Amino acid sequence: MEQRAVMAEPIINERVIKACQQGDREAFRLLFEAYKDKVFSIAVYSCGGDETCAGDVTQQVFLKLMTNISQFRGESQFTTWLYRMVANACIDEQRKRKRFLPFADSPPATRIEFKRPQEQRYAKIELADSVRHAIAELKPKFRLAILLRYIEDLSYEEMASILNCSKGTVASRLNRGHKELARRLAHLRDQVVLGD
Amino acid sequence: MFLNHVREQLSAYCHDELDAKAARRVAEHLIACRSCRAEFEEIKAGVKLAEHLPLVKAPDSLWSELENRLEQQVSKQEQPIKARESFRYRSFFRVPAAIAAALVLILGVAAFWIYRQESRRSWEVARLIGAPMIGNSRIGQTGQLGVGQWLETDADSRARISVASIGQVEIDPNTRVRLLETRPTEHRLELARGRMSAHIWAPPRLFFVDTPSAVAADLGCAYTLEVDDQGASLLRVTSGWVALQLHDRESVVPAGAACATRPGIGPGTPYFEDASQTFRAALTKLDFENGMAEATDNALLKDLLAEARVRDTLTLWHLLYRVSGNDRALVYDRLAALTPPPPGVTREGVLQLDEKMLRLWKGHLDNIWTGASPLKKGWINMWTRTLEKIKQ
């Protein structure tokens, strides 16, 4: 988790952002490469594992970023600004899905491959698969809080700013999310708590 | 204290998002409040599960698709403003220099970030005597033990480790320990050989010690743990409780009791150190010399049961899980003769290892093992005293 943060942290520098604001395509590519996996990860969990949908959400986020980056004045952290777009895009997508497609009825052909037979013998992979499934099934507001924390490694303050709520609300959503995960994955608790 | 439960703060506590004062208040409350502690166990399990959430790699085709959409968007915008185009192409030729500069910056910031993270994730080590080593370096009066680093003492040296803000560990001579993890939800040492004494004042199952033959999980306690050159270990608990575990085999050890472990077997059965020599010798053979496999006419087991006192129900209760068939019936009968089971616990249920019944019986036996009449009174008192000392 912390290594992931190392990948993203350095990109928040004025020169790259300024180059993007001036329309520098390569600087934008740099930005895209730094954040694409994190943005895509949040999107894929928010889309119930549907990679096509996640790809579309990710593109929308980066298009919006490119279009609006000239408005970024550095008054907040760049990541806060970016993830606010991601959160909004995911919430919008969630609304669409709720309206048009029941969550469990996503087309199986386009769903992400949660199962990898060649790796299933490894307990850690199985654990990660179980966690993915459980997180994909959380209520959207709890899931988003969990994703921002564990994929993006954001502080409660940053999350509160992105989600436009108080730190107390962030803490409460994470509490509910954690308890729900523990409940759904009760059979794996010993494995992670002791970790022997 | 109980009017101000801390449930809403437990995720923040696990994520180290509380200031020091609030974190201490939560820790103190957790020690005394059973319902919040149960909630904490839930949240902590959720945190640990969420930490296994993997990143999903974006498809390689995403950039080219995005670029196409960008081209379309840009061409729409650029038609009326041709003048900007030349600037954009000039930007393109400045790219190599911009990338190089960005990379240098990235590496610099990443190195600084890693340095900060690593320096934060360490414990302070104080030299008590001699010349303890961290890695290949001798420490002065104090040093920092980072995650992944070994602390080693020779025959003439000792050291004391401050375990984050939750306790202290003294390292005896000829000991080798490594810091495996330190974060609000888990502090973990590896004891490869030698002896250490731990005093921990934290909610249960935050501090762990890995040995070659079991994991010791602190349940709020003080204890010594030693590992010999073959990887066998001996745990002796001086206050509170410690759990020793390997896979699905667990021994819960209260103050005054001890428990041995062996590589490939895991924890043996806990016993009070004032048990008779015959009792202890029989138990060692049962635990580690294939004694449990004897299904009929188990002389070792009969010797042990004959020597058992009321306090030794600690051992007998654990043995219920480890023997089977007629042996389990023998253990039950002796256990029931020493301390009759409470209402709701039946012979048949216990012989079938009914978990609810066994837990219920253990709840009653706890009072005998700890010498406390209200459940875990001594344990809570111990906490209170320890916390008062810390506050002073």
Interface residues (C-beta under 8 A of the other chain):
Chain A: M1 E2 R4 A5 V6 E9 P10 I11 N13 R15 V16 A19 Q22 G23 D24 R25 E26 A27 R29 L30 F32 E33 K36 D37 K38 V39 F40 S41 V44 Y45 E51 A54 G55 T58 Q59 F62 L63 M66 T67 I112 K124 L127 A128 V131 R132 A134 I135 I146 L147 R149 Y150 I151 S155 Y156 G168 A171 S172 L174 N175 G177 H178 K179 E180 L181 A182 R183 L185 L188 R189 V192 V193 L194 G195 D196
Chain B: R7 E8 Q9 L10 S11 A12 C14 H15 E17 E39 E42 I43 K44 A45 G46 V47 K48 L49 A50 E51 H52 L53 P54 L55 V56 K57 A58 P59 L62 W63 E65 L66 R69 L70 Q73 R84 F87 R88 S91 F92 R94 V95 A98 I99 A101 A102 L105 I106 L107 G108 V109 A110 W113 I114 Q117 E186 R188 R205 F208 D210 V215 A217 Q245 L246 H247
